[in-house]
Amino acid sequence: MKTVAEIENPEVQEFAQRAIAFVRGFRWCRDVTACTLGFAVAGVLGIFRVDLVPGAGADPTVWVIVGDLPLAYLAFEPDDSWQDALRGYVMEMRLWAEAAATGGDVSGLIPVNAPPTAEYAAMLSGRLDFLERNLVDVEPESLAGDA
């Protein structure tokens, strides 16, 4: 995994900066101490492990997914790979998309910065299908990311 300083691609560097700013925006984050790239496709997706100085009750490390889809953080488990993080992201976002598509309550689900409408649910579902087919359900060795 590359640190932010080692990332050469400017679009991936921008994703890293967005991930750091996103985490710093929460009260449970006192500061970010490190950000490392798990995987990225420039202009599309970045998956970052963010280490932080946590506030009360917060975890010291989270995964952050950023790109041409809703920004989110997820719990970090020590044995997780970037694909595990992306799998969790897809699972959580699918719950939101399913609720939004049917006019259900999304208040207890992962926050999405979009109105919970059938239109947004359909757009998100298409992106999630792409992520599953091309990144989650494939051998990691077969993938070449940008950095």
N, C-alpha and C positions, 0 to 999 in steps of 0.2 A: 504494500500500500504506500502511496506517495503522500508526503506532507503537502500542504498548500504551497509552500515555497518551491517544491520540486515540480509542480504542475506547469507545463509549458504551454498548453493550449489556452488561448485567451478566453474562449467560451467556457471551458471547464473551470478556469480560474474564477470567472464571474459566478459560476454555480457555487463554488466554494465560498466566495464572499457572501452570497445570498444565504447559504446554509448557516454560516457563522452569525450573520445579522439576525436571522430568524430565531436562533436559539437564544441569542443575547436579549431578544425582545420579551422573554418570559421572566416573570418574577423569581422563578425557581432557579434561574441561572445567574450566579453572581459574576462569572467571567468564563470565557472560553480559553482553555489552556492548549488545546491542540485540535486540528482538523485534518483528517487523512482521507484520501480518496479510496473508495472501494471499487467503484466502476463508473465510467461515464461514456456517453455518446454525445459529443459536442452539439449543442443546440437543442438536444432532446431530453437528456436525463443525466443526473449526477446523484450518486449514492455516497454519502460521507459518514464517517464515524467521527463524532464530535465529543471530545473530552472537555469537561467543565468543572468549575467550582460550584457545587450544588448548594442551593438553599435547603431549608428544612424539608426533609422527606423526599428530596429529588435524587435521582440516580446520577452518578458522576459521568456516565457516558450514554449517548443516544445515537441512533442512526437518523440521518436527515436525508429525505428524498426531495430533490429539487429538479425543475425542468419545465417542459411544456405540459405540465399537469399540476394538480394541486400540491402545494408544498406541505410537508408533514414531517413530524418526528415520530420515532418508534422506540420502544424499549430495546436496549442492547443486552444481549446475552454473550458471555465470553466465547462460546464456541460458534457463534453466528458468523456466517459468511455474508457478503453483500447480497447474494441471491436469497438467503434466508430473510434478510431485511426487506428485500423487494417483494418476496412472497407474502410477508406480513402486511406490507403496504397494499398490495393488490387485494388481499382478503378484507382489510378494513375499508378500503375504498369501494369495494363491491357492495358491502353492507350499506354504505351511504347511497350508492347509485340505485340499489334495489328499493330502498325506502323512498328516495326522491322520485323515482319513476312512477311510484304508485301513490304519491302524495302522503306518504307516511311521515312519522316524526323522526327527524334526524338529530334532535337535540342531544341525545345520549351517544351519538356516534362520533367518529373522528371528524374534527372540524374541516370543512371545505369552504374556501372563500368564493362561493358561487351560490346563486339561488337554488334551492332544492326543487328543481323543475324536471319534467320528463326530458326536455331538450338537453339540459346539462348532464343529466344522468346518462343519456344515450351517448353524448360525446365522451364522457369519462369511461363508460363501458367499452367503447371502441379502443381507447388508449390502453385500458387494462387488458383487453384481449391481446393486443399487440405485445405488451410486456410479457404476458404469460407465454405466448407462442415463441417469442424470439429471445427472451432473456431468462425467464424463470424455469421453464421446462426444458432446458438444454444443458449440455455439459459445459461447465465454465471454461474448460480448456479450448472449446471451439469458438470462443468469443474474443474479439479484439476490441478493446475500448480505446478511447481517446484520452490523452493526458499530456 
